């Protein structure tokens, strides 16, 4: 079987299993964020080094977004100008973080940042609150997105290894 068919089969099978597991056993976590990280894994090289880059930078970006969200709900003044300044400042810090080797994959950090805000803005009355952002559970955007993205990155590695094994035949 060709490498493309083998990898496609691997991703399809594991993607179906992951969707079932998330929906059945992890309903407070985000299959879509796992798929974002899964894609990021292949985007960053699809190997063991890519796993490290994906997890580290996805989580760093998610943390930067979480900090922005906490600032947005706790510091005045509220409004579009404050939101722009807050997001601009945290994105600046996130990008400057690339001076640290482990944080150098800026697109992976952006995926984490954007995923947190996708989660928060998908249901702002439930998630974009000080209470939700400070919980130690999946109502917290950093926890929900971060955990989902770690699972997705590991699934990327698993699908790559399974695809390689299937493609040898």
Secondary structure as UniProt FT lines:
FT   HELIX           3..25
FT   TURN            27..28
FT   HELIX           31..43
FT   TURN            44..45
FT   HELIX           48..74
FT   HELIX           80..96
FT   HELIX           97..99
FT   HELIX           101..103
FT   HELIX           106..122
FT   HELIX           124..127
FT   HELIX           130..133
FT   TURN            138..139
FT   HELIX           141..166
FT   TURN            167..168
//
